[in-house]
Amino acid sequence: MKQVKNFHIFVEGRVQGVGFRQFTFRKAQSLKLKGWVRNLLDGRVEVKVSGPETDLEIFFQALEKGPAFSKVKEVKKSAIETELSKEFEVVADESI
């Protein structure tokens, strides 16, 4: 059985208003990852994700590239303990 890893990710750059959340959602769904994605007030995109390490590597590479009109400057990943159990989804944006 593949070992599940869990990550909290912040993506910086031109990542809002360019379809980044839907791009992330589709990639996660195709890899059968669990978790969520949302826009933050400061212009970043936040992702929490759980899945097998090999699938997560593919996911990370996709995030670093982004959709056609995005310009990803940095992807900050940190391992977390909490395994996410829900199917991957786009959640409400951060609010004040």
C-alpha positions in Angstrom: 0.0 0.0 0.0 1.2 3.5 -0.9 2.1 5.7 2.0 -0.2 8.8 2.2 1.5 12.2 2.7 -0.2 15.5 3.6 0.8 19.0 2.6 -0.2 22.6 3.2 0.7 24.7 0.2 0.8 28.4 -0.7 1.1 29.4 -4.3 2.4 32.9 -5.1 2.3 34.9 -8.3 -0.4 35.7 -10.8 -2.7 32.9 -9.6 -6.1 34.6 -9.1 -8.4 35.4 -12.0 -6.6 32.9 -14.3 -8.5 29.7 -13.5 -5.9 28.4 -11.0 -8.4 26.9 -8.6 -10.2 24.9 -11.3 -6.8 23.9 -12.8 -5.8 22.6 -9.3 -9.1 20.9 -8.8 -9.0 19.0 -12.1 -5.4 17.9 -11.5 -6.2 16.7 -8.0 -9.3 14.9 -9.2 -7.3 13.2 -12.0 -4.8 11.9 -9.4 -7.5 11.0 -6.9 -6.1 13.2 -4.2 -8.0 14.5 -1.2 -8.2 18.1 0.1 -9.2 21.6 -1.0 -8.1 24.8 -2.7 -9.1 28.4 -2.1 -8.1 32.0 -2.9 -6.6 34.1 -0.1 -7.1 37.8 0.4 -3.4 38.6 -0.2 -3.6 37.2 -3.8 -2.1 33.8 -3.0 -3.8 30.4 -3.5 -3.9 28.0 -0.5 -4.1 24.2 -0.9 -4.3 21.4 1.5 -3.8 18.0 0.0 -3.4 14.3 0.9 -2.3 11.4 -1.3 0.4 9.0 -2.3 3.9 10.5 -2.6 4.3 9.6 -6.3 1.0 11.3 -7.2 1.8 14.3 -5.0 5.0 14.9 -7.0 3.0 15.0 -10.2 0.6 17.4 -8.5 3.4 19.7 -7.3 4.9 19.9 -10.8 1.5 20.9 -12.2 1.2 23.6 -9.5 4.6 25.0 -10.4 3.6 25.3 -14.0 -0.1 26.4 -13.5 -2.7 27.1 -16.2 -2.0 29.0 -19.4 -2.5 32.6 -18.1 -1.0 32.2 -14.6 2.6 33.1 -13.7 3.7 31.1 -10.7 6.5 32.7 -8.7 6.7 30.3 -5.8 5.1 27.2 -4.4 5.7 26.8 -0.6 5.0 23.3 0.7 5.1 22.1 4.2 4.3 18.6 5.5 1.4 18.4 7.9 0.1 15.6 10.2 -3.6 15.8 9.3 -4.8 13.5 6.6 -7.6 14.9 4.6 -10.5 12.5 4.0 -12.9 14.5 1.7 -12.7 14.4 -2.1 -10.8 17.3 -3.5 -12.9 20.5 -3.7 -12.8 24.2 -4.3 -13.8 25.9 -1.1 -15.0 29.5 -0.3 -12.3 32.2 -0.6 -10.7 33.5 2.6 -12.9 36.2 4.1 -12.1 39.1 6.4 
